[in-house]
Amino acid sequence: MTDSDEHLHSQTVGSNPRRRRDPAAQWVIDAYREHFRYTWALVGRLGVPSSHIEDVVQEIFIVLHRRRHDFRNESSVKTWLHGIALRVARRHRGRIQRGELDPLPPDARSKAPSIEARVAGRAQLARLDALLDQLPDAQREVFVLAEVAQLRAPEIAQVMGIKLNTVYSRLRLARGRMKASLEAMRSADTEAHGAA
Amino acid sequence: MEPLDPQLRQLIDEGLPAAMPDEHAQERGLAAFVAHVEGSPPPIPPAAGAGSGLTKLLVGVATLGAVTTGGWAATRTPSEPSRPVVREPAPSAEPAPLAEGSMEETPSPAVPAPSSQPPPPPVLPTPTASATARPRNRRASTPTEAAKPSVADQLKAEATLIAKAESALDRGKPREALALCDFHREGFDAPQLTTERTAIAAMAACMVDETDTAAGEAFVRAHPKSALAKRVRQRCGLTSTPSKSTSP
């Protein structure tokens, strides 16, 4: 445990900061440290609005913690985490689609997107997300797991609980759509620049 | 599998670093998560959990006190004095299932058996000095009539709790609503607002898992003319009054 972690621990635990944790709980905290940033990036690509990512990522790790005793070494923690992330993100999207959640809370609406868009990486990310938004959810999930998370097709089949052939089929369709949409986007950009 | 189109690959490679959170987000999240983990009890076998008395109540407080309503701030500790003592949600015959172990959370087909952990914790109501919510199984040494709250006080406390549960539901926090419903069920000797609680728990269960409509259907069957039935139908996507149960 680093000094900052110890400090954090003492802040949150209070009276007995050096108390030994349940090893399984420590395992989950280590997983949190290792995979938090990656999970954050992944969840955003799975269609969770940026203003909701923090809560969704937290929920993912809480599920991991709750199910920590179910984990077996048949797959890596990361693969397991993908499965949880996929399902939590899917459920969250569903709630937004049903109108149970506002995709843009007031504080998010007040942000000026143009400021973020000035940064090149942000602009690329915005393009990527715009392309992903055009995919059906099932294709989007396979594409993100394959191309962003870099999972192999059998792993995706395991995580999603679908057949291997379905993975290949969805991935092929998703790639085709993404490529076509990217070309359309670039054509539109070129025309816009030409007109200007 | 053939490689991805180079332009798409470039887009992903250049865009992904911008998707990473800032350090503050990680720090904030980790603090909240550590608080959650430290506040959660290790899984308790049913037999051991049944008679753990005050320890279990305190564990419940720790669990329920770990997270705030609006997000994941981690400033609260299990020993915070202003929180009421709550019993950890226990298995119950209540028709509203908590749906915590639904298939939605099953990480992979290879991983079996949902766990029986409690739902994520809500912000608990803070009853006034005349607090009427009290754990049913608390070992009161000499319960007297003078110590009992009046019916009006209890009803007021129940109404506050139910209103908070309903508010949690409206804010899209079904687990918080479920935990508050548990608190209501466990915290009063003879609760009056059981119909309201059952309706909220049924709606929350549907929100947690949209396929989990059993509690909603049961409520609509039991209270077909209730004003709440309409809301339960809407929230659970029940188009009409379910037919009478065919189960024995």
Interface residues (C-beta under 8 A of the other chain):
Chain A: L8 H9 Q11 T12 V13 G14 S15 R21 D22 A24 A25 V28 I29 Y32 R33 F36 R37 W40 A41 G44 R45 I53 E54 D55 V57 Q58 E59 F61 I62 V63 H65 R66 R67 H69 D70 F71 R72 E74 S75 T79 W80 L81 G83 I84 R87 V88 R90 R91 G94 R95 R98 E100 L101 V119 A120 G121 R122 Q124 L125 A126 R127 L128 D129 L131 E147 V148 A153 Q158 V159 G161 Y168 L171 R175 M178 K179 L182
Chain B: M1 L4 D5 Q7 L8 R9 L11 I12 E14 G15 L16 P17 A18 A19 M20 P21 A25 Q26 E27 R28 G29 L30 A31 A32 F33 V34 A35 H36 V37 E38 S40 P42 P43 G71 W72 A74 T77 P78 S79 E100 E104 E105 T106 P107 S108 P109 A110 V111 P112 A113 P114 S115 Q117 P120 G172 M207 D209 E210
